[in-house]
Amino acid sequence: MSYLFPTYARWNVTVKEAKGTWITDENGTKYLDFVSGIAVCNLGHANEEIIQAVHDQLAKYWHTSNMFHQPIQEDVAKVLVENSDGDAVFFCNSGAEANEAAIKLARKHTGKSKIVTFLQSFHGRTFATMSATGQEKIQQGFGPLLQTFTYLPYNDAAALEELEDDVAAIMLEVVQGEGGVIPAQQEFIEKVAETCKRIGALLIIDEIQTGIGRTGKAFGYQHYGISPDIITSAKGLGNGLPVGAMIGKASLIEAFQAGSHGSTFGGNPIAMAAAKATLAKIFNDDFLKEVNEKSDYLVNKLNRIIGNHPLVKEIRGKGLLIGIECKKQAGAMIDQLREHHLLVIAAGPNVIRLIPPLTVSYEEIDKAIEIIDKAFSQQTAIAH
């Protein structure tokens, strides 16, 4: 009997310990982890520098409240601002909370309530972020959603032409993660930015999964030459400790004054210590250059080994956020990869998502591809 609500379809793996790119279960079996806590442990499991930073902060204090000045919050906010188009940061505990803050700020600043998002998007599971998510499966069973969200087709620039000036913000992921690892097209992103200016709406980029080096840049939007009004971050920000951030431009600061928003644990000094150590490592040109090189290596080798496989439709993504779209549902393949001790997850029904730690080695990439090739070959044998 479990004392937990069964809200997760858990695998038959019980974690005993994890280090770097590897997870060891209670039976001593080692798994190559290309999930990273779902794009969270960007520096791998049990990173020594983060352990030391958290240990040092624990020895000082681990909670006071946001009524006190905490210099470590300013330290982390400064790094986020210096590596983005933002000017001020609000800290919270998760991606959903960061997106909630973004939605509230956009509505308060503009005085408008309508938010435009996109089909197959994923922005969280709170009521506002679930309403912002363009997937019915996330929304079913919870009664009426918030009525102020409109969904448009992703990568459809023409659909934006119908929008009028009653829109507070357009909100999107530059790579739809849960929706199938679908990168935005340059023309589409430029049209989104142009539309925001035309109708007086804010541009919100949800970087919960794509941020903190995951795509080979500090934030994914930086591939596209745009300047968002609001950027949201979480997942990789604390390398496993719960922390989220909303980054906004200076013009928005007036709308978020004392009492307008808050979070009891937001900016918790333990989470801030982890975030500070994480950013010091990832927001580095040499580190990000290596992420891009590993991405090229992984994608090129995948295309060479399985690109022409009869079950593979497309291999796509940015940085170390890669999707293998299959010509049938991917669940059985994901189970088979796990049996071969490679951990991956789905992105929609047909896509295998690869999100290894950014510190993954070339040897580990080779090992993962070897397992993937073997599993696809076995699937072909089963089909015949």
C-alpha positions in Angstrom: 0.0 0.0 0.0 1.2 3.5 -0.8 0.3 6.6 1.2 0.8 8.8 -1.9 -1.9 10.0 -4.3 -1.2 8.0 -7.5 -0.7 11.1 -9.7 2.5 9.7 -11.3 2.8 6.7 -13.5 6.0 5.6 -11.7 8.6 3.3 -13.3 9.7 0.1 -11.6 12.9 1.8 -10.5 13.7 2.8 -6.9 16.6 5.2 -6.7 19.3 4.4 -4.1 21.9 7.0 -5.2 22.9 9.1 -8.2 26.1 10.7 -9.4 26.9 12.6 -12.6 25.0 11.0 -15.5 24.2 7.8 -13.6 21.5 6.5 -11.3 21.9 3.4 -9.2 18.8 1.6 -8.0 18.2 -0.4 -4.8 19.4 -3.6 -6.5 22.7 -2.0 -7.6 21.7 -1.7 -11.3 23.2 1.4 -12.9 21.2 3.5 -15.4 22.5 6.1 -17.9 20.3 9.1 -17.1 19.1 11.0 -20.2 16.2 12.5 -18.2 18.1 14.6 -15.7 15.1 15.0 -13.5 13.3 16.3 -16.6 15.9 18.9 -17.6 16.7 19.8 -14.0 20.1 18.4 -13.1 22.0 20.2 -15.8 25.3 19.8 -14.0 24.5 16.2 -13.2 23.6 14.5 -10.0 25.4 15.3 -6.7 27.6 18.0 -8.2 30.4 18.7 -5.7 30.5 22.4 -6.2 26.7 22.7 -5.6 26.9 20.4 -2.5 29.6 22.6 -1.0 27.7 25.8 -1.8 24.5 24.4 -0.1 26.5 23.1 2.8 28.1 26.5 3.4 24.7 28.2 3.4 23.1 25.6 5.6 25.8 26.4 8.2 24.7 30.1 8.2 20.9 30.0 8.0 18.3 28.4 5.7 15.1 30.5 6.2 14.1 33.9 7.5 11.4 35.3 5.3 11.4 37.9 2.5 11.0 40.7 5.1 14.8 40.6 5.5 17.4 41.7 3.0 19.3 38.6 1.7 22.3 39.5 -0.3 22.5 36.0 -2.0 19.2 36.8 -3.7 20.7 40.0 -5.2 23.7 37.9 -6.3 21.6 35.4 -8.2 19.3 38.1 -9.6 22.3 40.1 -10.9 23.7 37.1 -12.8 20.2 36.4 -14.3 19.8 40.0 -15.4 23.4 40.2 -16.8 22.7 37.1 -18.9 19.2 38.1 -20.2 17.2 41.0 -21.5 15.6 41.6 -18.1 16.3 44.1 -15.3 14.6 42.7 -12.2 13.8 39.2 -10.8 11.1 37.7 -8.7 12.0 34.4 -7.1 9.6 31.6 -6.4 9.7 27.8 -6.1 8.8 26.3 -9.5 8.2 26.8 -13.1 4.4 27.0 -12.6 4.8 29.7 -10.0 7.2 31.6 -12.3 4.6 31.5 -15.0 1.8 32.5 -12.6 3.9 35.5 -11.7 4.4 36.4 -15.3 0.7 36.1 -16.1 -0.2 38.3 -13.1 2.4 40.9 -14.0 1.3 41.1 -17.6 -2.3 41.6 -16.6 -1.5 44.2 -13.9 0.9 46.2 -16.1 -1.3 46.3 -19.2 -4.7 46.5 -17.5 -5.8 43.8 -20.0 -6.7 40.2 -19.2 -6.4 38.2 -22.5 -3.3 36.0 -22.8 -2.5 34.2 -26.1 -0.7 30.9 -25.9 -0.3 28.0 -28.4 -1.6 24.6 -29.1 0.5 21.7 -27.6 2.2 24.2 -25.2 2.8 23.3 -21.6 3.1 26.0 -18.9 2.2 24.2 -15.6 -0.5 22.6 -13.6 -1.9 25.4 -11.4 -5.2 26.8 -12.5 -3.8 29.7 -14.5 -0.9 27.8 -16.0 -3.2 24.8 -16.8 -5.5 27.3 -18.5 -2.5 28.7 -20.4 -1.5 25.2 -21.5 -2.7 24.3 -25.0 -3.3 20.6 -24.3 -6.8 19.1 -23.4 -5.3 16.1 -21.6 -3.8 18.4 -19.0 -7.1 20.3 -18.5 -9.7 17.5 -18.5 -11.8 16.9 -15.4 -11.2 20.2 -13.5 -14.3 22.1 -14.6 -14.3 25.5 -16.3 -10.9 26.9 -17.0 -9.9 30.6 -16.8 -11.7 32.1 -19.8 -9.0 34.7 -20.6 -6.7 32.4 -22.6 -6.7 32.0 -26.4 -4.8 29.2 -28.2 -3.3 29.6 -31.7 -1.4 27.0 -33.8 2.3 26.9 -33.1 4.7 28.0 -35.9 1.8 29.6 -37.8 2.7 33.2 -38.4 -0.5 33.9 -40.3 -2.7 33.1 -37.3 -1.2 36.0 -35.4 -2.5 38.6 -37.9 -6.0 38.4 -36.5 -5.0 39.5 -33.0 -6.2 42.9 -31.7 -5.2 45.3 -29.0 -7.2 43.6 -26.2 -4.3 41.2 -25.6 -2.2 41.6 -22.5 0.6 39.1 -23.6 1.6 36.4 -26.0 3.3 33.6 -24.1 5.3 30.7 -25.6 8.1 28.3 -25.4 10.8 28.6 -28.1 11.1 24.8 -28.1 7.8 23.1 -27.1 9.1 20.4 -24.7 6.1 18.5 -23.5 4.4 19.2 -26.8 6.9 17.1 -28.8 10.3 18.9 -28.8 9.2 21.3 -31.5 11.6 24.3 -32.1 10.1 27.6 -33.1 10.7 28.7 -36.7 12.6 32.0 -37.0 9.9 33.6 -39.1 7.3 32.7 -36.6 9.2 34.1 -33.6 9.9 37.3 -35.5 6.1 37.6 -36.2 5.3 37.0 -32.6 7.6 39.9 -31.5 6.3 42.1 -34.2 2.7 41.4 -33.3 3.3 42.2 -29.6 4.6 45.6 -30.7 1.6 46.1 -33.0 -1.1 45.4 -30.5 0.7 46.6 -27.3 1.1 43.2 -25.7 4.0 41.9 -23.6 6.1 39.1 -24.9 6.5 36.3 -22.3 9.0 33.5 -23.1 8.6 30.4 -21.0 12.2 29.1 -20.5 11.3 26.6 -17.8 12.8 23.8 -19.8 14.9 25.6 -22.4 16.7 28.0 -20.1 19.9 27.7 -18.1 22.1 26.4 -20.9 19.8 23.6 -22.1 19.8 24.8 -25.7 23.4 25.9 -25.8 22.7 29.5 -24.8 21.9 31.0 -21.4 18.3 31.2 -22.6 16.7 29.6 -25.6 15.2 32.8 -27.0 18.7 34.1 -27.6 18.9 31.9 -30.7 16.2 34.1 -32.3 17.4 37.7 -31.9 14.4 38.9 -29.9 14.0 40.8 -26.7 11.2 39.4 -24.4 9.5 41.6 -21.8 9.3 38.6 -19.4 11.3 35.4 -19.1 10.5 32.6 -16.8 13.0 30.1 -15.5 13.1 27.1 -13.1 14.1 23.4 -13.6 17.9 23.7 -14.3 18.2 26.9 -12.2 18.9 25.1 -8.9 20.2 21.8 -10.4 17.6 19.9 -8.3 16.7 22.2 -5.5 13.3 23.8 -6.0 13.6 27.3 -7.4 11.9 29.4 -10.0 12.4 32.9 -11.3 10.5 35.5 -13.3 12.8 38.0 -15.0 11.2 41.2 -16.3 12.2 44.5 -17.9 12.5 47.8 -16.0 9.3 49.2 -17.3 7.4 46.5 -15.4 8.8 47.1 -12.0 6.2 49.7 -11.1 3.4 47.1 -11.4 5.0 44.7 -8.9 5.4 46.8 -5.8 5.2 45.7 -2.1 2.1 43.6 -1.5 1.4 42.9 -5.2 2.8 39.4 -5.1 4.8 37.1 -2.9 6.1 33.6 -2.0 6.9 32.4 1.5 9.8 30.2 0.3 10.6 32.2 -2.8 14.3 33.1 -2.9 15.0 30.6 -0.1 18.8 30.9 0.7 19.5 27.2 0.3 17.9 27.3 -3.2 19.8 30.5 -3.9 23.1 28.9 -3.0 22.4 26.1 -5.4 21.4 28.6 -8.1 24.4 30.8 -7.6 26.8 27.8 -8.0 24.8 26.5 -11.0 24.9 29.7 -12.9 28.6 30.3 -12.1 29.3 27.1 -14.0 26.8 27.2 -16.8 26.7 30.9 -17.8 30.2 30.6 -19.2 31.1 30.9 -22.9 33.4 27.9 -22.9 30.8 25.7 -21.1 28.0 26.7 -23.5 30.3 26.2 -26.5 30.8 22.6 -25.3 27.1 22.1 -24.9 26.7 23.1 -28.6 29.5 20.8 -29.7 28.0 17.9 -27.8 24.6 18.6 -29.3 26.1 18.6 -32.8 27.9 15.3 -32.0 24.7 13.7 -30.6 22.3 14.8 -33.4 24.8 14.0 -36.2 25.5 10.5 -34.8 21.8 9.8 -34.2 21.0 10.8 -37.8 23.8 8.6 -39.1 22.9 5.6 -37.0 19.1 5.6 -36.9 18.1 8.5 -39.1 17.0 6.2 -41.9 15.4 3.6 -39.6 11.9 2.7 -40.8 10.5 3.6 -37.4 12.1 7.1 -37.2 10.2 10.1 -38.7 12.5 13.0 -37.6 15.3 13.9 -35.1 15.1 17.5 -33.9 15.7 19.9 -31.1 18.2 22.5 -29.8 21.2 22.0 -27.7 20.8 19.0 -25.4 17.0 19.0 -25.7 16.5 16.4 -28.5 13.4 14.6 -29.8 13.3 11.4 -31.8 9.9 11.4 -33.4 8.7 7.8 -34.2 6.1 6.6 -36.7 4.2 5.0 -33.9 3.7 5.5 -30.2 7.0 5.7 -28.3 6.0 4.2 -25.0 7.1 0.6 -25.8 10.5 1.9 -27.0 11.0 4.0 -23.9 10.3 0.9 -21.7 12.7 -1.1 -23.8 15.4 1.5 -23.5 15.0 1.4 -19.7 15.3 -2.4 -19.8 18.7 -1.7 -21.5 19.5 0.7 -18.7 19.0 4.0 -20.6 16.5 6.4 -19.0 14.6 8.7 -21.4 11.1 10.1 -21.4 8.3 10.9 -23.8 7.3 14.3 -25.3 3.8 13.6 -26.5 2.8 10.1 -27.7 5.3 9.6 -30.5 8.5 11.4 -29.4 11.4 10.1 -27.4 13.0 13.0 -25.5 16.7 13.0 -24.7 17.7 15.5 -22.0 21.0 14.4 -20.5 23.0 16.5 -18.1 24.9 19.3 -19.9 28.0 17.7 -18.4 27.4 14.4 -20.2 30.6 12.9 -21.7 31.1 11.9 -25.3 31.7 8.3 -24.1 28.2 8.4 -22.4 26.6 9.9 -25.6 28.2 7.0 -27.5 26.8 4.5 -25.0 23.3 6.0 -25.2 23.3 5.9 -29.0 24.5 2.3 -28.9 21.5 1.3 -26.7 19.1 3.3 -28.8 20.3 1.6 -32.0 20.0 -1.8 -30.4 16.4 -1.0 -29.2 15.3 0.2 -32.6 16.8 -2.9 -34.2 14.9 -5.1 -31.8 11.6 -3.2 -32.6 12.1 -3.9 -36.3 12.7 -7.6 -35.5 9.5 -7.7 -33.4 7.5 -6.0 -36.2 8.6 -8.7 -38.6 
